[in-house]
Amino acid sequence: MQAVYFDEAFSQVLSSKQELKQFISHGSMLLELYHPNERDMQNPHDQDELYVIAKGKSSFVLETNQYEVKAGDVLFVKAGQVHRFENFTEDFSTWVIFYGPKGGEQI
C-alpha cells in the first residue's frame, strides 16, 4: 500500500515551486497534486482523468460548460477534452488521477 497525505503533499508542491508534482505511479495510473499559479495553462490530456478537489474553490471550464467546484468535489474529464480551472482561490489545489490507455477508455 502507498499512502499520500494531503498536508505533506501540499507542502512539497509549495516548496518545489512547481504547479504539479507526481506522488504515485502504477501501470497506467498516475496520482499528482496540482496547485496552479495565477493561470491554468494545461492542454487536453491523452488519458482519462479524475480531479478530486482537495482545497479551495474554482470555476471549472469543460469544453463550453462552466461549473463552480470546491473541496470534496470530483470531476471526470475524458481524454482529449479541453478543460481548465479559472478564478481559483489562492489555496486551490486538486488531486489529478490519470489512468487508462492513450485516447481514453473505449466503452
MODELLER restraints for C-alpha pairs under 7 A, 6 or more apart:
rsr = mdl.restraints
at = mdl.atoms
rsr.add(forms.Gaussian(group=physical.xy_distance, feature=features.Distance(at['CA:13:A'], at['CA:19:A']), mean=6.70, stdev=0.5))
rsr.add(forms.Gaussian(group=physical.xy_distance, feature=features.Distance(at['CA:13:A'], at['CA:20:A']), mean=6.88, stdev=0.5))
rsr.add(forms.Gaussian(group=physical.xy_distance, feature=features.Distance(at['CA:13:A'], at['CA:21:A']), mean=6.21, stdev=0.5))
rsr.add(forms.Gaussian(group=physical.xy_distance, feature=features.Distance(at['CA:19:A'], at['CA:34:A']), mean=5.59, stdev=0.5))
rsr.add(forms.Gaussian(group=physical.xy_distance, feature=features.Distance(at['CA:19:A'], at['CA:35:A']), mean=4.90, stdev=0.5))
rsr.add(forms.Gaussian(group=physical.xy_distance, feature=features.Distance(at['CA:19:A'], at['CA:36:A']), mean=5.17, stdev=0.5))
rsr.add(forms.Gaussian(group=physical.xy_distance, feature=features.Distance(at['CA:19:A'], at['CA:37:A']), mean=6.56, stdev=0.5))
rsr.add(forms.Gaussian(group=physical.xy_distance, feature=features.Distance(at['CA:20:A'], at['CA:32:A']), mean=6.58, stdev=0.5))
rsr.add(forms.Gaussian(group=physical.xy_distance, feature=features.Distance(at['CA:20:A'], at['CA:33:A']), mean=5.65, stdev=0.5))
rsr.add(forms.Gaussian(group=physical.xy_distance, feature=features.Distance(at['CA:20:A'], at['CA:34:A']), mean=4.47, stdev=0.5))
rsr.add(forms.Gaussian(group=physical.xy_distance, feature=features.Distance(at['CA:20:A'], at['CA:35:A']), mean=6.36, stdev=0.5))
rsr.add(forms.Gaussian(group=physical.xy_distance, feature=features.Distance(at['CA:21:A'], at['CA:32:A']), mean=5.39, stdev=0.5))
rsr.add(forms.Gaussian(group=physical.xy_distance, feature=features.Distance(at['CA:21:A'], at['CA:33:A']), mean=5.51, stdev=0.5))
rsr.add(forms.Gaussian(group=physical.xy_distance, feature=features.Distance(at['CA:21:A'], at['CA:34:A']), mean=6.78, stdev=0.5))
rsr.add(forms.Gaussian(group=physical.xy_distance, feature=features.Distance(at['CA:22:A'], at['CA:31:A']), mean=5.94, stdev=0.5))
rsr.add(forms.Gaussian(group=physical.xy_distance, feature=features.Distance(at['CA:22:A'], at['CA:32:A']), mean=4.18, stdev=0.5))
rsr.add(forms.Gaussian(group=physical.xy_distance, feature=features.Distance(at['CA:22:A'], at['CA:33:A']), mean=6.59, stdev=0.5))
rsr.add(forms.Gaussian(group=physical.xy_distance, feature=features.Distance(at['CA:23:A'], at['CA:31:A']), mean=5.68, stdev=0.5))
rsr.add(forms.Gaussian(group=physical.xy_distance, feature=features.Distance(at['CA:23:A'], at['CA:32:A']), mean=5.54, stdev=0.5))
rsr.add(forms.Gaussian(group=physical.xy_distance, feature=features.Distance(at['CA:24:A'], at['CA:30:A']), mean=5.73, stdev=0.5))
rsr.add(forms.Gaussian(group=physical.xy_distance, feature=features.Distance(at['CA:24:A'], at['CA:31:A']), mean=5.02, stdev=0.5))
rsr.add(forms.Gaussian(group=physical.xy_distance, feature=features.Distance(at['CA:25:A'], at['CA:31:A']), mean=6.45, stdev=0.5))
rsr.add(forms.Gaussian(group=physical.xy_distance, feature=features.Distance(at['CA:28:A'], at['CA:99:A']), mean=5.18, stdev=0.5))
rsr.add(forms.Gaussian(group=physical.xy_distance, feature=features.Distance(at['CA:28:A'], at['CA:100:A']), mean=5.50, stdev=0.5))
rsr.add(forms.Gaussian(group=physical.xy_distance, feature=features.Distance(at['CA:28:A'], at['CA:101:A']), mean=7.00, stdev=0.5))
rsr.add(forms.Gaussian(group=physical.xy_distance, feature=features.Distance(at['CA:29:A'], at['CA:97:A']), mean=6.79, stdev=0.5))
rsr.add(forms.Gaussian(group=physical.xy_distance, feature=features.Distance(at['CA:29:A'], at['CA:98:A']), mean=5.41, stdev=0.5))
rsr.add(forms.Gaussian(group=physical.xy_distance, feature=features.Distance(at['CA:29:A'], at['CA:99:A']), mean=4.25, stdev=0.5))
rsr.add(forms.Gaussian(group=physical.xy_distance, feature=features.Distance(at['CA:29:A'], at['CA:100:A']), mean=6.85, stdev=0.5))
rsr.add(forms.Gaussian(group=physical.xy_distance, feature=features.Distance(at['CA:30:A'], at['CA:97:A']), mean=5.58, stdev=0.5))
rsr.add(forms.Gaussian(group=physical.xy_distance, feature=features.Distance(at['CA:30:A'], at['CA:98:A']), mean=5.13, stdev=0.5))
rsr.add(forms.Gaussian(group=physical.xy_distance, feature=features.Distance(at['CA:30:A'], at['CA:99:A']), mean=6.55, stdev=0.5))
rsr.add(forms.Gaussian(group=physical.xy_distance, feature=features.Distance(at['CA:31:A'], at['CA:95:A']), mean=6.94, stdev=0.5))
rsr.add(forms.Gaussian(group=physical.xy_distance, feature=features.Distance(at['CA:31:A'], at['CA:96:A']), mean=5.75, stdev=0.5))
rsr.add(forms.Gaussian(group=physical.xy_distance, feature=features.Distance(at['CA:31:A'], at['CA:97:A']), mean=4.69, stdev=0.5))
rsr.add(forms.Gaussian(group=physical.xy_distance, feature=features.Distance(at['CA:31:A'], at['CA:98:A']), mean=6.70, stdev=0.5))
rsr.add(forms.Gaussian(group=physical.xy_distance, feature=features.Distance(at['CA:32:A'], at['CA:95:A']), mean=5.75, stdev=0.5))
rsr.add(forms.Gaussian(group=physical.xy_distance, feature=features.Distance(at['CA:32:A'], at['CA:96:A']), mean=5.07, stdev=0.5))
rsr.add(forms.Gaussian(group=physical.xy_distance, feature=features.Distance(at['CA:32:A'], at['CA:97:A']), mean=6.49, stdev=0.5))
rsr.add(forms.Gaussian(group=physical.xy_distance, feature=features.Distance(at['CA:33:A'], at['CA:93:A']), mean=6.97, stdev=0.5))
rsr.add(forms.Gaussian(group=physical.xy_distance, feature=features.Distance(at['CA:33:A'], at['CA:94:A']), mean=5.79, stdev=0.5))
rsr.add(forms.Gaussian(group=physical.xy_distance, feature=features.Distance(at['CA:33:A'], at['CA:95:A']), mean=4.56, stdev=0.5))
rsr.add(forms.Gaussian(group=physical.xy_distance, feature=features.Distance(at['CA:33:A'], at['CA:96:A']), mean=5.95, stdev=0.5))
rsr.add(forms.Gaussian(group=physical.xy_distance, feature=features.Distance(at['CA:34:A'], at['CA:93:A']), mean=5.54, stdev=0.5))
rsr.add(forms.Gaussian(group=physical.xy_distance, feature=features.Distance(at['CA:34:A'], at['CA:94:A']), mean=5.31, stdev=0.5))
rsr.add(forms.Gaussian(group=physical.xy_distance, feature=features.Distance(at['CA:34:A'], at['CA:95:A']), mean=6.23, stdev=0.5))
rsr.add(forms.Gaussian(group=physical.xy_distance, feature=features.Distance(at['CA:34:A'], at['CA:96:A']), mean=6.81, stdev=0.5))
rsr.add(forms.Gaussian(group=physical.xy_distance, feature=features.Distance(at['CA:35:A'], at['CA:92:A']), mean=6.25, stdev=0.5))
rsr.add(forms.Gaussian(group=physical.xy_distance, feature=features.Distance(at['CA:35:A'], at['CA:93:A']), mean=4.46, stdev=0.5))
rsr.add(forms.Gaussian(group=physical.xy_distance, feature=features.Distance(at['CA:35:A'], at['CA:94:A']), mean=6.70, stdev=0.5))
rsr.add(forms.Gaussian(group=physical.xy_distance, feature=features.Distance(at['CA:40:A'], at['CA:84:A']), mean=5.97, stdev=0.5))
rsr.add(forms.Gaussian(group=physical.xy_distance, feature=features.Distance(at['CA:40:A'], at['CA:85:A']), mean=5.81, stdev=0.5))
rsr.add(forms.Gaussian(group=physical.xy_distance, feature=features.Distance(at['CA:40:A'], at['CA:86:A']), mean=6.90, stdev=0.5))
rsr.add(forms.Gaussian(group=physical.xy_distance, feature=features.Distance(at['CA:42:A'], at['CA:84:A']), mean=6.63, stdev=0.5))
rsr.add(forms.Gaussian(group=physical.xy_distance, feature=features.Distance(at['CA:43:A'], at['CA:82:A']), mean=6.78, stdev=0.5))
rsr.add(forms.Gaussian(group=physical.xy_distance, feature=features.Distance(at['CA:44:A'], at['CA:80:A']), mean=4.89, stdev=0.5))
rsr.add(forms.Gaussian(group=physical.xy_distance, feature=features.Distance(at['CA:44:A'], at['CA:81:A']), mean=5.51, stdev=0.5))
rsr.add(forms.Gaussian(group=physical.xy_distance, feature=features.Distance(at['CA:44:A'], at['CA:82:A']), mean=5.13, stdev=0.5))
rsr.add(forms.Gaussian(group=physical.xy_distance, feature=features.Distance(at['CA:44:A'], at['CA:83:A']), mean=6.75, stdev=0.5))
rsr.add(forms.Gaussian(group=physical.xy_distance, feature=features.Distance(at['CA:45:A'], at['CA:79:A']), mean=5.57, stdev=0.5))
rsr.add(forms.Gaussian(group=physical.xy_distance, feature=features.Distance(at['CA:45:A'], at['CA:80:A']), mean=5.43, stdev=0.5))
rsr.add(forms.Gaussian(group=physical.xy_distance, feature=features.Distance(at['CA:46:A'], at['CA:79:A']), mean=4.98, stdev=0.5))
rsr.add(forms.Gaussian(group=physical.xy_distance, feature=features.Distance(at['CA:46:A'], at['CA:80:A']), mean=5.72, stdev=0.5))
rsr.add(forms.Gaussian(group=physical.xy_distance, feature=features.Distance(at['CA:46:A'], at['CA:102:A']), mean=5.07, stdev=0.5))
rsr.add(forms.Gaussian(group=physical.xy_distance, feature=features.Distance(at['CA:46:A'], at['CA:103:A']), mean=5.28, stdev=0.5))
rsr.add(forms.Gaussian(group=physical.xy_distance, feature=features.Distance(at['CA:46:A'], at['CA:104:A']), mean=6.83, stdev=0.5))
rsr.add(forms.Gaussian(group=physical.xy_distance, feature=features.Distance(at['CA:47:A'], at['CA:79:A']), mean=4.61, stdev=0.5))
rsr.add(forms.Gaussian(group=physical.xy_distance, feature=features.Distance(at['CA:47:A'], at['CA:98:A']), mean=6.05, stdev=0.5))
rsr.add(forms.Gaussian(group=physical.xy_distance, feature=features.Distance(at['CA:47:A'], at['CA:99:A']), mean=6.01, stdev=0.5))
rsr.add(forms.Gaussian(group=physical.xy_distance, feature=features.Distance(at['CA:47:A'], at['CA:100:A']), mean=6.13, stdev=0.5))
rsr.add(forms.Gaussian(group=physical.xy_distance, feature=features.Distance(at['CA:47:A'], at['CA:101:A']), mean=6.17, stdev=0.5))
rsr.add(forms.Gaussian(group=physical.xy_distance, feature=features.Distance(at['CA:47:A'], at['CA:102:A']), mean=5.03, stdev=0.5))
rsr.add(forms.Gaussian(group=physical.xy_distance, feature=features.Distance(at['CA:47:A'], at['CA:103:A']), mean=5.79, stdev=0.5))
rsr.add(forms.Gaussian(group=physical.xy_distance, feature=features.Distance(at['CA:47:A'], at['CA:104:A']), mean=4.97, stdev=0.5))
rsr.add(forms.Gaussian(group=physical.xy_distance, feature=features.Distance(at['CA:48:A'], at['CA:77:A']), mean=5.98, stdev=0.5))
rsr.add(forms.Gaussian(group=physical.xy_distance, feature=features.Distance(at['CA:48:A'], at['CA:78:A']), mean=4.65, stdev=0.5))
rsr.add(forms.Gaussian(group=physical.xy_distance, feature=features.Distance(at['CA:48:A'], at['CA:79:A']), mean=4.42, stdev=0.5))
rsr.add(forms.Gaussian(group=physical.xy_distance, feature=features.Distance(at['CA:48:A'], at['CA:98:A']), mean=5.89, stdev=0.5))
rsr.add(forms.Gaussian(group=physical.xy_distance, feature=features.Distance(at['CA:48:A'], at['CA:99:A']), mean=5.82, stdev=0.5))
rsr.add(forms.Gaussian(group=physical.xy_distance, feature=features.Distance(at['CA:48:A'], at['CA:100:A']), mean=6.52, stdev=0.5))
rsr.add(forms.Gaussian(group=physical.xy_distance, feature=features.Distance(at['CA:48:A'], at['CA:104:A']), mean=5.04, stdev=0.5))
rsr.add(forms.Gaussian(group=physical.xy_distance, feature=features.Distance(at['CA:49:A'], at['CA:76:A']), mean=5.95, stdev=0.5))
rsr.add(forms.Gaussian(group=physical.xy_distance, feature=features.Distance(at['CA:49:A'], at['CA:77:A']), mean=5.35, stdev=0.5))
rsr.add(forms.Gaussian(group=physical.xy_distance, feature=features.Distance(at['CA:49:A'], at['CA:78:A']), mean=6.54, stdev=0.5))
rsr.add(forms.Gaussian(group=physical.xy_distance, feature=features.Distance(at['CA:49:A'], at['CA:96:A']), mean=6.78, stdev=0.5))
rsr.add(forms.Gaussian(group=physical.xy_distance, feature=features.Distance(at['CA:49:A'], at['CA:97:A']), mean=5.35, stdev=0.5))
rsr.add(forms.Gaussian(group=physical.xy_distance, feature=features.Distance(at['CA:49:A'], at['CA:98:A']), mean=4.42, stdev=0.5))
rsr.add(forms.Gaussian(group=physical.xy_distance, feature=features.Distance(at['CA:49:A'], at['CA:99:A']), mean=6.26, stdev=0.5))
rsr.add(forms.Gaussian(group=physical.xy_distance, feature=features.Distance(at['CA:50:A'], at['CA:74:A']), mean=6.89, stdev=0.5))
rsr.add(forms.Gaussian(group=physical.xy_distance, feature=features.Distance(at['CA:50:A'], at['CA:75:A']), mean=5.57, stdev=0.5))
rsr.add(forms.Gaussian(group=physical.xy_distance, feature=features.Distance(at['CA:50:A'], at['CA:76:A']), mean=4.66, stdev=0.5))
rsr.add(forms.Gaussian(group=physical.xy_distance, feature=features.Distance(at['CA:50:A'], at['CA:77:A']), mean=6.35, stdev=0.5))
rsr.add(forms.Gaussian(group=physical.xy_distance, feature=features.Distance(at['CA:50:A'], at['CA:96:A']), mean=5.80, stdev=0.5))
rsr.add(forms.Gaussian(group=physical.xy_distance, feature=features.Distance(at['CA:50:A'], at['CA:97:A']), mean=5.05, stdev=0.5))
rsr.add(forms.Gaussian(group=physical.xy_distance, feature=features.Distance(at['CA:50:A'], at['CA:98:A']), mean=6.65, stdev=0.5))
rsr.add(forms.Gaussian(group=physical.xy_distance, feature=features.Distance(at['CA:51:A'], at['CA:74:A']), mean=5.55, stdev=0.5))
rsr.add(forms.Gaussian(group=physical.xy_distance, feature=features.Distance(at['CA:51:A'], at['CA:75:A']), mean=4.99, stdev=0.5))
rsr.add(forms.Gaussian(group=physical.xy_distance, feature=features.Distance(at['CA:51:A'], at['CA:76:A']), mean=6.51, stdev=0.5))
rsr.add(forms.Gaussian(group=physical.xy_distance, feature=features.Distance(at['CA:51:A'], at['CA:94:A']), mean=6.18, stdev=0.5))
rsr.add(forms.Gaussian(group=physical.xy_distance, feature=features.Distance(at['CA:51:A'], at['CA:95:A']), mean=5.57, stdev=0.5))
rsr.add(forms.Gaussian(group=physical.xy_distance, feature=features.Distance(at['CA:51:A'], at['CA:96:A']), mean=4.74, stdev=0.5))
rsr.add(forms.Gaussian(group=physical.xy_distance, feature=features.Distance(at['CA:51:A'], at['CA:97:A']), mean=6.43, stdev=0.5))
rsr.add(forms.Gaussian(group=physical.xy_distance, feature=features.Distance(at['CA:52:A'], at['CA:72:A']), mean=6.58, stdev=0.5))
rsr.add(forms.Gaussian(group=physical.xy_distance, feature=features.Distance(at['CA:52:A'], at['CA:73:A']), mean=5.96, stdev=0.5))
rsr.add(forms.Gaussian(group=physical.xy_distance, feature=features.Distance(at['CA:52:A'], at['CA:74:A']), mean=4.54, stdev=0.5))
rsr.add(forms.Gaussian(group=physical.xy_distance, feature=features.Distance(at['CA:52:A'], at['CA:75:A']), mean=6.56, stdev=0.5))
rsr.add(forms.Gaussian(group=physical.xy_distance, feature=features.Distance(at['CA:52:A'], at['CA:94:A']), mean=5.57, stdev=0.5))
rsr.add(forms.Gaussian(group=physical.xy_distance, feature=features.Distance(at['CA:52:A'], at['CA:95:A']), mean=5.04, stdev=0.5))
rsr.add(forms.Gaussian(group=physical.xy_distance, feature=features.Distance(at['CA:52:A'], at['CA:96:A']), mean=6.61, stdev=0.5))
rsr.add(forms.Gaussian(group=physical.xy_distance, feature=features.Distance(at['CA:53:A'], at['CA:70:A']), mean=6.22, stdev=0.5))
rsr.add(forms.Gaussian(group=physical.xy_distance, feature=features.Distance(at['CA:53:A'], at['CA:71:A']), mean=4.69, stdev=0.5))
rsr.add(forms.Gaussian(group=physical.xy_distance, feature=features.Distance(at['CA:53:A'], at['CA:72:A']), mean=5.44, stdev=0.5))
rsr.add(forms.Gaussian(group=physical.xy_distance, feature=features.Distance(at['CA:53:A'], at['CA:73:A']), mean=5.44, stdev=0.5))
rsr.add(forms.Gaussian(group=physical.xy_distance, feature=features.Distance(at['CA:53:A'], at['CA:74:A']), mean=6.31, stdev=0.5))
rsr.add(forms.Gaussian(group=physical.xy_distance, feature=features.Distance(at['CA:53:A'], at['CA:93:A']), mean=6.41, stdev=0.5))
rsr.add(forms.Gaussian(group=physical.xy_distance, feature=features.Distance(at['CA:53:A'], at['CA:94:A']), mean=4.28, stdev=0.5))
rsr.add(forms.Gaussian(group=physical.xy_distance, feature=features.Distance(at['CA:53:A'], at['CA:95:A']), mean=6.24, stdev=0.5))
rsr.add(forms.Gaussian(group=physical.xy_distance, feature=features.Distance(at['CA:54:A'], at['CA:71:A']), mean=4.91, stdev=0.5))
rsr.add(forms.Gaussian(group=physical.xy_distance, feature=features.Distance(at['CA:54:A'], at['CA:72:A']), mean=6.19, stdev=0.5))
rsr.add(forms.Gaussian(group=physical.xy_distance, feature=features.Distance(at['CA:54:A'], at['CA:93:A']), mean=5.66, stdev=0.5))
rsr.add(forms.Gaussian(group=physical.xy_distance, feature=features.Distance(at['CA:54:A'], at['CA:94:A']), mean=4.88, stdev=0.5))
rsr.add(forms.Gaussian(group=physical.xy_distance, feature=features.Distance(at['CA:54:A'], at['CA:95:A']), mean=6.43, stdev=0.5))
rsr.add(forms.Gaussian(group=physical.xy_distance, feature=features.Distance(at['CA:55:A'], at['CA:71:A']), mean=4.75, stdev=0.5))
rsr.add(forms.Gaussian(group=physical.xy_distance, feature=features.Distance(at['CA:55:A'], at['CA:91:A']), mean=6.43, stdev=0.5))
rsr.add(forms.Gaussian(group=physical.xy_distance, feature=features.Distance(at['CA:55:A'], at['CA:92:A']), mean=5.16, stdev=0.5))
rsr.add(forms.Gaussian(group=physical.xy_distance, feature=features.Distance(at['CA:55:A'], at['CA:93:A']), mean=5.25, stdev=0.5))
rsr.add(forms.Gaussian(group=physical.xy_distance, feature=features.Distance(at['CA:55:A'], at['CA:94:A']), mean=6.77, stdev=0.5))
rsr.add(forms.Gaussian(group=physical.xy_distance, feature=features.Distance(at['CA:56:A'], at['CA:70:A']), mean=5.81, stdev=0.5))
rsr.add(forms.Gaussian(group=physical.xy_distance, feature=features.Distance(at['CA:56:A'], at['CA:71:A']), mean=5.71, stdev=0.5))
rsr.add(forms.Gaussian(group=physical.xy_distance, feature=features.Distance(at['CA:56:A'], at['CA:89:A']), mean=5.74, stdev=0.5))
rsr.add(forms.Gaussian(group=physical.xy_distance, feature=features.Distance(at['CA:56:A'], at['CA:91:A']), mean=5.47, stdev=0.5))
rsr.add(forms.Gaussian(group=physical.xy_distance, feature=features.Distance(at['CA:56:A'], at['CA:92:A']), mean=4.17, stdev=0.5))
rsr.add(forms.Gaussian(group=physical.xy_distance, feature=features.Distance(at['CA:56:A'], at['CA:93:A']), mean=6.66, stdev=0.5))
rsr.add(forms.Gaussian(group=physical.xy_distance, feature=features.Distance(at['CA:57:A'], at['CA:69:A']), mean=5.70, stdev=0.5))
rsr.add(forms.Gaussian(group=physical.xy_distance, feature=features.Distance(at['CA:57:A'], at['CA:70:A']), mean=4.29, stdev=0.5))
rsr.add(forms.Gaussian(group=physical.xy_distance, feature=features.Distance(at['CA:57:A'], at['CA:71:A']), mean=6.60, stdev=0.5))
rsr.add(forms.Gaussian(group=physical.xy_distance, feature=features.Distance(at['CA:57:A'], at['CA:88:A']), mean=5.63, stdev=0.5))
rsr.add(forms.Gaussian(group=physical.xy_distance, feature=features.Distance(at['CA:57:A'], at['CA:89:A']), mean=5.62, stdev=0.5))
rsr.add(forms.Gaussian(group=physical.xy_distance, feature=features.Distance(at['CA:57:A'], at['CA:92:A']), mean=5.94, stdev=0.5))
rsr.add(forms.Gaussian(group=physical.xy_distance, feature=features.Distance(at['CA:58:A'], at['CA:68:A']), mean=6.01, stdev=0.5))
rsr.add(forms.Gaussian(group=physical.xy_distance, feature=features.Distance(at['CA:58:A'], at['CA:69:A']), mean=5.44, stdev=0.5))
rsr.add(forms.Gaussian(group=physical.xy_distance, feature=features.Distance(at['CA:58:A'], at['CA:70:A']), mean=6.49, stdev=0.5))
rsr.add(forms.Gaussian(group=physical.xy_distance, feature=features.Distance(at['CA:58:A'], at['CA:85:A']), mean=6.27, stdev=0.5))
rsr.add(forms.Gaussian(group=physical.xy_distance, feature=features.Distance(at['CA:58:A'], at['CA:86:A']), mean=6.01, stdev=0.5))
rsr.add(forms.Gaussian(group=physical.xy_distance, feature=features.Distance(at['CA:58:A'], at['CA:87:A']), mean=5.59, stdev=0.5))
rsr.add(forms.Gaussian(group=physical.xy_distance, feature=features.Distance(at['CA:58:A'], at['CA:88:A']), mean=4.01, stdev=0.5))
rsr.add(forms.Gaussian(group=physical.xy_distance, feature=features.Distance(at['CA:58:A'], at['CA:89:A']), mean=6.45, stdev=0.5))
rsr.add(forms.Gaussian(group=physical.xy_distance, feature=features.Distance(at['CA:59:A'], at['CA:66:A']), mean=6.57, stdev=0.5))
rsr.add(forms.Gaussian(group=physical.xy_distance, feature=features.Distance(at['CA:59:A'], at['CA:67:A']), mean=5.57, stdev=0.5))
rsr.add(forms.Gaussian(group=physical.xy_distance, feature=features.Distance(at['CA:59:A'], at['CA:68:A']), mean=4.57, stdev=0.5))
rsr.add(forms.Gaussian(group=physical.xy_distance, feature=features.Distance(at['CA:59:A'], at['CA:69:A']), mean=6.06, stdev=0.5))
rsr.add(forms.Gaussian(group=physical.xy_distance, feature=features.Distance(at['CA:59:A'], at['CA:85:A']), mean=5.71, stdev=0.5))
rsr.add(forms.Gaussian(group=physical.xy_distance, feature=features.Distance(at['CA:59:A'], at['CA:86:A']), mean=5.05, stdev=0.5))
rsr.add(forms.Gaussian(group=physical.xy_distance, feature=features.Distance(at['CA:59:A'], at['CA:87:A']), mean=5.90, stdev=0.5))
rsr.add(forms.Gaussian(group=physical.xy_distance, feature=features.Distance(at['CA:59:A'], at['CA:88:A']), mean=6.58, stdev=0.5))
rsr.add(forms.Gaussian(group=physical.xy_distance, feature=features.Distance(at['CA:60:A'], at['CA:66:A']), mean=5.53, stdev=0.5))
rsr.add(forms.Gaussian(group=physical.xy_distance, feature=features.Distance(at['CA:60:A'], at['CA:67:A']), mean=5.10, stdev=0.5))
rsr.add(forms.Gaussian(group=physical.xy_distance, feature=features.Distance(at['CA:60:A'], at['CA:68:A']), mean=6.20, stdev=0.5))
rsr.add(forms.Gaussian(group=physical.xy_distance, feature=features.Distance(at['CA:60:A'], at['CA:69:A']), mean=6.76, stdev=0.5))
rsr.add(forms.Gaussian(group=physical.xy_distance, feature=features.Distance(at['CA:60:A'], at['CA:84:A']), mean=5.91, stdev=0.5))
rsr.add(forms.Gaussian(group=physical.xy_distance, feature=features.Distance(at['CA:60:A'], at['CA:85:A']), mean=4.58, stdev=0.5))
rsr.add(forms.Gaussian(group=physical.xy_distance, feature=features.Distance(at['CA:60:A'], at['CA:86:A']), mean=6.18, stdev=0.5))
rsr.add(forms.Gaussian(group=physical.xy_distance, feature=features.Distance(at['CA:61:A'], at['CA:67:A']), mean=6.48, stdev=0.5))
rsr.add(forms.Gaussian(group=physical.xy_distance, feature=features.Distance(at['CA:61:A'], at['CA:83:A']), mean=5.29, stdev=0.5))
rsr.add(forms.Gaussian(group=physical.xy_distance, feature=features.Distance(at['CA:61:A'], at['CA:84:A']), mean=5.35, stdev=0.5))
rsr.add(forms.Gaussian(group=physical.xy_distance, feature=features.Distance(at['CA:61:A'], at['CA:85:A']), mean=6.22, stdev=0.5))
rsr.add(forms.Gaussian(group=physical.xy_distance, feature=features.Distance(at['CA:62:A'], at['CA:82:A']), mean=6.02, stdev=0.5))
rsr.add(forms.Gaussian(group=physical.xy_distance, feature=features.Distance(at['CA:62:A'], at['CA:83:A']), mean=4.42, stdev=0.5))
rsr.add(forms.Gaussian(group=physical.xy_distance, feature=features.Distance(at['CA:62:A'], at['CA:84:A']), mean=6.88, stdev=0.5))
rsr.add(forms.Gaussian(group=physical.xy_distance, feature=features.Distance(at['CA:63:A'], at['CA:81:A']), mean=6.53, stdev=0.5))
rsr.add(forms.Gaussian(group=physical.xy_distance, feature=features.Distance(at['CA:63:A'], at['CA:82:A']), mean=5.13, stdev=0.5))
rsr.add(forms.Gaussian(group=physical.xy_distance, feature=features.Distance(at['CA:63:A'], at['CA:83:A']), mean=5.97, stdev=0.5))
rsr.add(forms.Gaussian(group=physical.xy_distance, feature=features.Distance(at['CA:78:A'], at['CA:104:A']), mean=6.47, stdev=0.5))
rsr.add(forms.Gaussian(group=physical.xy_distance, feature=features.Distance(at['CA:79:A'], at['CA:103:A']), mean=5.63, stdev=0.5))
rsr.add(forms.Gaussian(group=physical.xy_distance, feature=features.Distance(at['CA:79:A'], at['CA:104:A']), mean=4.99, stdev=0.5))
